[in-house]
């Protein structure tokens, strides 16, 4: 669960900067929002920063995001993913 918690913590830091509502793994709606965010981050444009990142960095990001998705799916089997 470490990767997922780190992911949520990172998203919450950005949410705090822009005045967004913090995400909570204990809330079903937030878990789906987290799944949607992981989906968005897994899109080819986002994961590679429009092709600007080296392949090794893209692979590392992919591995981390898929671990987050696996951990979230174990926590809540009802969350929906589309890119994953």
N, C-alpha and C positions, 0 to 999 in steps of 0.2 A: 504493500500500500504506500510505500515511500514515494515512488514516482508520481502516483496520483495525488498524494497530499502536497508534494512539491509543486505540481502543476497548478493545483487549486490555489495554493499560497501565492504563486506568481501571478495568476489571473486576478486574485484579490488585491494585490499590490497595485496592478494597473487600474483596477476598478476604483480604488481609493483615490488615485491621482485624478481620474476623470469623473469622480462623483457617482460612480455606479454602485449598485447594491452588491455586497459581498456574497459569494457563493458558499453554500453549506452542503456538505456531503450527506447530512442527515435529512435533507429536504428532497422529496421526489422530483419536484419541478426543477430545482437547482441541479440535481443529478442529470436530468435531460439537457439542461442548458450547458452543463459541462461536456456531455456527449456531443452536443452540437458544436461546441467550441473545438473539441478534439477533431471532429469531422472537418471543420473549417481549416484547422492547422495542418491537416493531412492532405489538403488539396495540393495539386502539383505546383501551383503558383506560390502558395504560402510556404510550403515545406522547403522549397528551393529558393525563396526570395526572388521569384521571377528568373531563375536560372543563374543568379549571381553567386550562390554558395558553392563551394567545392563538393564533389560527390561524397567525400568522407563525412562531411558535416551533415549533408542531407540524410545519409544512412543513419548516422547517430540520432538525428532528430526523429526519423521514422521509427527506429527501435524504441526510443523513449516514449513516443506518442502511442505506439501500439501496446506497450506495457501499461500505460495509463488506461487505455481502452479496455484491456483485459481485466485490469484491477477494478475498473468501474463496472464492467459487465458482471464480475463475480459479486460485487457489492449489491448490484441491482440488475437482475436479468431482464427487467422490463425496459431498460433504456434502449433507444433505437440509434444505430449508426448507419451511415450511408456510404461514406468513403472507406471505412474500415471493413 
